[in-house]
Amino acid sequence: MECLFLAAINTVTDIGPIIVIGVGAYLAISGSITVGTLAAFVGYLELLFGPLRRLVASFTTLTQSFASMDRVFQLIDEDYDIKNGVGAQPIEIKQGRIDIDHVSFQYNDNEAPILKDINLSIEKGETVAFVGMSGGGKSTLINLIPRFYDVTSGQILIDGHNIKDFLTGSLRNQIGLVQQDNILFSDTVKENILLGRPTATDEEVVEAAKMANAHDFIMNLPQGYDTEVGERGVKLSGGQKQRLSIARIFLNNPPILILDEATSALDLESESIIQEALDVLSKDRTTLIVAHRLSTITHADKIVVIENGHIVETGTHRELIAKQGAYEHLYSIQNL
C-alpha cells in the first residue's frame, strides 16, 4: 500500500503540471482565460506540488530509516556467544603472565578439534611468537585469550586467574590487538585514535601518533588530525591505517599485546616503518605474535611452532634452528 501511495503521488506531481499547462494553454487560446490567469495558476500549482515532492522524499527516507532501525535493533538484541559468568568481576591486569592449561578447542561438536591439549606459560613482559603452516591453529589460540571464543576444555589464566572470572569488556580493554585488517570508522584521524582512550588529551593523542610513526603523515593530510578518513579508512593506505591502529593502542597502553599478521599485507617499506613502531610498542609488555614472515620474529624470547593443533617445538630462534626440526624447515624455505 505504501508503494502504491508513493507511486500515485509521484505520478500526480510529474504528470499534473503537464496536463494543467496543456488544458490551460487550450483555454487561453480559445479565450476562456487570460494568459496571466494561466501563469498564476501554474505558479500556484508549483507551490502545491513542491511540498508534495518533498513530503514523498521525506517519507521515503523515513521508511528506509525504520528498516535500518529494525536491523540495528536485531543486532542489539542478538545473544552474545560469549557471556559473562555469574559473579564475573572487572579485571586489572598487573603482571600480564598468561598460562594456557590443557586447552583444547573445536568450533562445534561435529568438527575435529582445532587445538589439542595445549600447555604453555608466558611470563610477564615476554615476547612469544606462534608460527606454523596455515590452518594449524595459531590465530585460533590467540583469539581464545581475549575470549573471542571460549575453550572447549582446559583453562586460560592471566595473573593466576581464569579469564572466565572476569567481565569480557574489562578483559578486552586491557589487551591490545593489531590485525592484518584493522577497523577505522568514518570519522577524523583524531577520533579514530581516541577510541583507544576517549578521555585522552590532544597532547596525548599527538604523542601516541608520534610513537606509532604516524604523526608525520598525519600532518601532511589536508586537515591534519581533523581529516576525515572515510568509511573503513578508505582515504588512507594500508600502512597508514595500521599506524593509526597502533597509535590507538599506544594511547590505551594495555599490559598485553596481540599482533596477528600485523604486517603481512604491507610492502617492505611500510613493513619496516610499522615494525619499528611495533618493537617500541611491545617493549616491557607481554606480547603474542602470529606471523608468516619468520624474519620478523627472530628476536622473540620464545617461538612456538604449532602443527595440526599441537605444539611441536618451543625455543628461541637459535635453539630451534639448531634442532633442525619443523621451524628450521620453515625458515629455510623462506630464505631460499
C-alpha positions as CSV (number, residue, x, y, z in Angstrom):
1,M,0.0,0.0,0.0
2,E,2.8,2.4,0.9
3,C,4.5,1.8,-2.5
4,L,1.2,2.4,-4.4
5,F,0.6,5.6,-2.4
6,L,4.1,6.9,-3.2
7,A,3.7,5.9,-6.8
8,A,0.4,7.8,-7.1
9,I,1.8,10.9,-5.5
10,N,4.8,10.8,-7.8
11,T,2.6,10.3,-10.9
12,V,0.4,13.3,-9.9
13,T,3.3,15.6,-9.3
14,D,5.0,14.6,-12.5
15,I,2.1,14.5,-14.9
16,G,-0.2,17.0,-13.2
17,P,1.7,20.2,-14.3
18,I,1.8,18.9,-17.9
19,I,-1.9,18.3,-18.0
20,V,-2.7,21.7,-16.4
21,I,-0.4,23.6,-18.8
22,G,-1.9,21.7,-21.8
23,V,-5.5,22.4,-20.8
24,G,-4.7,26.0,-19.7
25,A,-3.0,26.7,-23.0
26,Y,-6.1,25.5,-24.8
27,L,-8.4,27.6,-22.7
28,A,-6.1,30.6,-23.1
29,I,-6.1,30.2,-26.9
30,S,-9.9,29.8,-27.0
31,G,-10.2,33.0,-24.9
32,S,-11.8,31.3,-21.9
33,I,-9.0,32.5,-19.6
34,T,-6.2,35.0,-20.0
35,V,-2.5,34.2,-20.2
36,G,-2.0,35.9,-16.9
37,T,-4.5,33.7,-15.2
38,L,-2.8,30.6,-16.7
39,A,0.6,31.8,-15.4
40,A,-0.8,32.5,-12.0
41,F,-2.4,29.0,-11.9
42,V,0.8,27.3,-12.9
43,G,2.6,29.2,-10.2
44,Y,0.1,28.2,-7.5
45,L,0.3,24.6,-8.8
46,E,4.1,24.6,-8.3
47,L,3.6,25.9,-4.8
48,L,1.4,22.9,-4.1
49,F,3.4,20.2,-5.8
50,G,6.8,21.4,-4.4
51,P,5.9,20.5,-0.8
52,L,4.3,17.3,-2.1
53,R,7.5,16.2,-3.7
54,R,9.5,17.0,-0.5
55,L,6.9,15.0,1.5
56,V,7.4,12.0,-0.7
57,A,11.2,12.3,-0.4
58,S,10.9,12.6,3.4
59,F,8.5,9.7,3.6
60,T,11.0,7.5,1.6
61,T,13.9,8.5,3.9
62,L,11.7,7.8,6.9
63,T,10.8,4.3,5.6
64,Q,14.5,3.5,4.9
65,S,15.3,4.7,8.4
66,F,12.8,2.4,10.0
67,A,14.2,-0.5,8.1
68,S,17.7,0.3,9.2
69,M,16.5,0.7,12.8
70,D,15.0,-2.8,12.6
71,R,18.3,-4.2,11.6
72,V,20.2,-2.3,14.3
73,F,17.8,-3.5,17.0
74,Q,18.1,-7.1,15.7
75,L,21.8,-6.8,16.2
76,I,21.5,-5.3,19.6
77,D,19.0,-8.0,20.7
78,E,21.3,-10.8,19.4
79,D,22.5,-13.1,22.1
80,Y,26.3,-13.0,22.7
81,D,28.1,-16.2,22.0
82,I,30.5,-15.3,24.8
83,K,28.6,-14.3,28.0
84,N,29.8,-13.1,31.4
85,G,29.7,-15.8,34.0
86,V,27.8,-15.4,37.3
87,G,29.8,-13.2,39.6
88,A,32.2,-12.0,36.9
89,Q,34.3,-9.1,38.0
90,P,36.3,-6.3,36.3
91,I,39.9,-7.2,35.8
92,E,43.0,-5.2,36.4
93,I,46.0,-7.0,34.8
94,K,49.1,-6.1,36.8
95,Q,51.7,-8.5,35.6
96,G,50.5,-9.9,32.3
97,R,51.5,-13.5,32.9
98,I,49.5,-16.0,30.8
99,D,49.1,-19.7,31.5
100,I,47.4,-21.9,28.9
101,D,46.5,-25.1,30.8
102,H,45.5,-28.2,28.8
103,V,43.4,-26.2,26.4
104,S,41.5,-27.8,23.5
105,F,39.1,-26.1,21.2
106,Q,36.7,-27.0,18.4
107,Y,34.1,-24.8,16.8
108,N,31.3,-27.3,17.1
109,D,30.7,-30.9,18.1
110,N,30.6,-32.1,14.5
111,E,34.1,-30.9,13.6
112,A,37.5,-32.1,14.6
113,P,39.4,-30.2,17.3
114,I,41.4,-27.2,16.1
115,L,43.6,-27.2,19.2
116,K,44.5,-30.3,21.2
117,D,45.8,-30.2,24.8
118,I,47.8,-27.0,24.5
119,N,50.1,-26.2,27.5
120,L,52.1,-23.0,27.6
121,S,53.3,-20.4,30.1
122,I,54.1,-16.9,29.1
123,E,55.9,-14.7,31.6
124,K,55.4,-11.0,32.2
125,G,56.9,-8.9,29.5
126,E,57.8,-11.9,27.4
127,T,57.5,-11.8,23.6
128,V,56.2,-15.1,22.2
129,A,55.8,-15.8,18.5
130,F,53.5,-18.5,17.1
131,V,54.4,-19.9,13.8
132,G,53.4,-22.9,11.6
133,M,51.6,-23.7,8.4
134,S,48.2,-22.1,7.6
135,G,45.3,-23.7,9.4
136,G,47.5,-25.1,12.2
137,G,45.6,-23.2,14.9
138,K,47.9,-20.2,15.6
139,S,45.3,-17.5,15.3
140,T,42.6,-19.6,17.0
141,L,44.8,-20.0,20.0
142,I,45.5,-16.2,20.5
143,N,41.8,-15.5,19.9
144,L,41.0,-17.5,23.0
145,I,42.9,-15.1,25.2
146,P,40.5,-12.1,24.8
147,R,37.6,-14.6,24.7
148,F,36.6,-14.1,21.1
149,Y,35.9,-17.9,21.6
150,D,35.7,-20.0,24.7
151,V,37.9,-23.0,25.3
152,T,36.2,-26.4,24.8
153,S,38.3,-27.8,27.6
154,G,41.1,-26.7,29.9
155,Q,41.6,-23.1,31.1
156,I,43.5,-19.9,30.4
157,L,44.8,-17.9,33.3
158,I,46.0,-14.3,33.4
159,D,48.0,-13.5,36.6
160,G,46.7,-16.7,38.1
161,H,43.0,-16.1,37.5
162,N,40.7,-17.8,35.0
163,I,39.7,-15.4,32.3
164,K,36.1,-16.6,32.6
165,D,36.0,-15.0,36.0
166,F,36.4,-11.5,34.5
167,L,33.9,-9.3,32.6
168,T,34.7,-9.7,28.9
169,G,34.6,-6.0,28.2
170,S,37.1,-5.3,31.0
171,L,39.4,-8.1,29.8
172,R,39.4,-7.0,26.2
173,N,40.1,-3.4,27.1
174,Q,43.4,-4.5,28.6
175,I,44.5,-6.4,25.6
176,G,45.8,-4.5,22.6
177,L,45.1,-6.2,19.2
178,V,46.7,-5.3,15.9
179,Q,45.5,-7.4,13.0
180,Q,46.1,-7.6,9.3
181,D,42.9,-5.5,8.6
182,N,42.1,-3.1,11.4
183,I,38.8,-1.2,11.6
184,L,38.7,2.5,11.2
185,F,35.5,4.4,11.4
186,S,34.2,7.2,9.1
187,D,35.4,10.0,11.3
188,T,38.5,12.1,11.8
189,V,42.0,10.8,12.4
190,K,41.9,12.2,15.9
191,E,38.6,10.5,16.8
192,N,39.8,7.1,15.5
193,I,42.9,7.3,17.7
194,L,40.8,8.4,20.7
195,L,39.0,5.1,20.5
196,G,42.0,3.8,22.5
197,R,41.2,6.1,25.4
198,P,38.3,8.5,24.8
199,T,39.4,10.8,27.8
200,A,42.9,11.4,26.4
201,T,44.0,15.0,25.8
202,D,45.1,16.3,22.4
203,E,48.7,16.3,23.5
204,E,48.4,12.6,24.4
205,V,46.9,11.8,21.0
206,V,49.8,13.5,19.3
207,E,52.3,11.7,21.4
208,A,50.7,8.3,20.7
209,A,50.8,9.1,17.0
210,K,54.5,10.0,17.2
211,M,55.2,6.7,19.0
212,A,53.4,4.9,16.2
213,N,55.4,6.7,13.4
214,A,52.1,8.3,12.3
215,H,52.5,12.0,13.2
216,D,54.4,13.0,10.1
217,F,51.9,11.6,7.6
218,I,49.0,12.9,9.6
219,M,50.4,16.4,9.4
220,N,50.6,16.1,5.6
221,L,46.9,15.3,5.4
222,P,44.6,18.2,4.3
223,Q,43.3,19.0,7.8
224,G,45.9,17.1,9.9
225,Y,44.3,15.3,12.8
226,D,40.9,16.6,11.8
227,T,41.0,14.9,8.4
228,E,38.1,12.5,7.7
229,V,39.5,9.0,6.9
230,G,36.4,7.8,5.1
231,E,34.5,4.5,5.5
232,R,36.9,1.9,7.0
233,G,39.8,4.3,6.3
234,V,39.3,4.3,2.5
235,K,41.2,7.5,2.1
236,L,44.4,6.1,3.7
237,S,46.9,3.5,2.6
238,G,47.2,0.1,4.3
239,G,50.4,1.2,6.2
240,Q,48.7,4.5,7.3
241,K,45.7,2.6,8.7
242,Q,48.0,0.2,10.6
243,R,49.9,3.1,12.2
244,L,46.6,4.7,13.4
245,S,45.6,1.4,14.9
246,I,49.0,1.2,16.6
247,A,48.6,4.8,17.9
248,R,45.3,3.8,19.3
249,I,47.0,1.0,21.3
250,F,49.8,3.3,22.5
251,L,47.1,5.6,23.9
252,N,45.4,2.7,25.7
253,N,48.7,1.3,26.9
254,P,47.4,-2.3,27.7
255,P,49.6,-4.7,29.6
256,I,49.1,-7.5,26.9
257,L,49.6,-7.1,23.2
258,I,48.5,-9.4,20.4
259,L,49.9,-8.9,16.9
260,D,48.1,-11.2,14.4
261,E,49.7,-10.9,10.9
262,A,50.1,-7.2,11.6
263,T,52.5,-6.6,8.7
264,S,51.7,-9.4,6.3
265,A,49.8,-7.3,3.8
266,L,52.2,-4.4,3.6
267,D,55.0,-3.6,1.2
268,L,58.6,-3.8,2.5
269,E,58.9,0.0,3.2
270,S,55.6,0.2,5.1
271,E,56.5,-3.0,7.0
272,S,59.8,-1.6,8.1
273,I,58.2,1.6,9.4
274,I,55.5,-0.3,11.2
275,Q,57.8,-3.0,12.6
276,E,59.9,-0.2,14.2
277,A,56.7,1.1,15.9
278,L,55.7,-2.4,17.0
279,D,59.1,-3.0,18.5
280,V,58.6,0.1,20.7
281,L,55.0,-0.9,21.5
282,S,55.9,-4.4,22.6
283,K,58.7,-3.3,24.9
284,D,58.0,-4.2,28.6
285,R,54.6,-5.7,27.9
286,T,53.5,-9.3,27.3
287,T,53.4,-9.7,23.5
288,L,52.0,-12.5,21.4
289,I,52.8,-12.6,17.7
290,V,51.4,-14.6,14.9
291,A,53.5,-14.2,11.7
292,H,54.2,-15.9,8.4
293,R,57.3,-13.9,7.7
294,L,59.7,-15.5,10.1
295,S,62.3,-12.8,9.7
296,T,60.1,-10.5,11.8
297,I,60.0,-12.7,14.9
298,T,63.7,-13.9,15.2
299,H,64.0,-11.5,18.2
300,A,61.2,-13.2,20.2
301,D,62.0,-14.6,23.6
302,K,60.2,-17.7,22.7
303,I,59.0,-19.2,19.4
304,V,56.2,-21.8,19.5
305,V,55.7,-24.0,16.5
306,I,52.1,-25.3,16.1
307,E,51.1,-28.1,13.7
308,N,47.7,-29.6,13.4
309,G,46.6,-28.2,16.7
310,H,49.6,-29.4,18.7
311,I,52.7,-27.6,19.9
312,V,55.6,-29.4,18.3
313,E,58.6,-27.1,19.2
314,T,59.4,-24.3,21.6
315,G,62.5,-22.3,21.9
316,T,64.5,-19.3,20.8
317,H,65.3,-18.7,17.1
318,R,68.9,-20.0,17.6
319,E,67.7,-23.1,19.6
320,L,65.1,-24.1,17.0
321,I,67.5,-23.6,14.1
322,A,70.0,-25.8,15.9
323,K,67.3,-28.5,16.3
324,Q,66.8,-28.7,12.6
325,G,63.2,-29.6,13.0
326,A,59.9,-28.0,11.9
327,Y,60.9,-24.4,12.5
328,E,64.3,-24.8,10.7
329,H,62.4,-26.3,7.8
330,L,60.0,-23.3,7.5
331,Y,62.8,-20.8,8.0
332,S,64.9,-22.5,5.3
333,I,62.0,-22.4,2.8
334,Q,61.5,-18.6,3.3
335,N,65.2,-17.9,2.9
336,L,65.8,-19.9,-0.3
